[in-house]
Amino acid sequence: MYTRGNTLIKNKNMIKKQTLLVAVGFCLLTACSGNNETGNETAGGQLNRSFLTQVKTVEATESAHETEMTLTGKVVSDPDKTVSYTPLVSGVVERTYFSLGDKVKKGQTLMDIRSTELSALESDLITQETELKIAQREWKTAQSMYQDGLLSERELLEAEGQVKQAEAVLAKTKADISVFGVSKGRGTFSVIAPMDGYIITKSVSAGSTVSAENEPAFTIAGLESVWIIANVYASNLSFVREGMDAFVSALSYPGEQFPGKISSLSQVFDPEDKALKARIVMDNPQLKLKPEMSVVIRLKEEYPSKKVAVPSEAVIFDNDIYFIVVAGSDDDFSFRRVTPVGHHAGTTFLANGIQAGERVVVKNQLLIYSELKGK
């Protein structure tokens, strides 16, 4: 995977760690250049002979361009297979039948809630059932009287309308009660699992008060497939795209990788993590990947075109820009601005700034760079 972000951090840390070395290097270079008796006075991009023995260079080559990057992320449940339950009325939890992480089946009772609002609805239900029976009896009497010619058709239709109205009111009340759950009478109703899955959050217990304003009482998720959400920082953005192969690993399963592809890349930076979110949808038949599990995502891609390749330690990161120190003839040095386009197995691929065959400094390059930059 492309570790340009890691290289960036590594180079930053390297610069910090070698701050003292740079200072010492300045002293050495200045002391040597100021010693006229040795005849090794530096000028321009040249360094004294004694220091050159500590410099190591390698030749830049041209090779197939490979990109490798490592991202961090976490596992989340698939929102399309996740259901959260928040009570529609206020009440008190009488009993729960599950624990965090339990597997539940659709239709299974999850908890019982006692609610005064439900008690009022149940009272209304009893009243409406009685009113419906009275309306039905009156309609039946009206039908008999109409057949005997004792009642007009209009009066018969009015009696029928009373029945239909009572049925509609009763049906509405039953629908309202069914939204809460399965009524158990006396103001208590049971919450039923709407789907098969696992309890991934739970915020209630027996005696807890609940209401529509509270956080969800519980969340059920199917974990046969999950999402991997990877953090893509600005320094890595140009190297991540939808459709790239991704290999996910976790500390819980050393040596094991879970293959997938980046299915989408957000276009808005997360305000907390300061990163774009890349999504990888993965099958999880053995349920090894758990919600909120931290993972590492390795991205890798090969390109047919060849690029100039240099050891990654030769690349210097300074003020959000990448540089390479190049060794020329007559022991002169210069630094070049370069654009990395990939990283793989300790090799960085460059889009510009250097040609194959040129020699780059891979040891004491920070000292040389700092000296040349300060001139």
Order of alpha helices (4+ residues) and beta strands (2+ residues): alpha-alpha-alpha-beta-beta-beta-beta-beta-beta-alpha-alpha-beta-beta-beta-beta-beta-beta-beta-beta-beta-beta-beta-beta-beta-beta-beta-beta-alpha
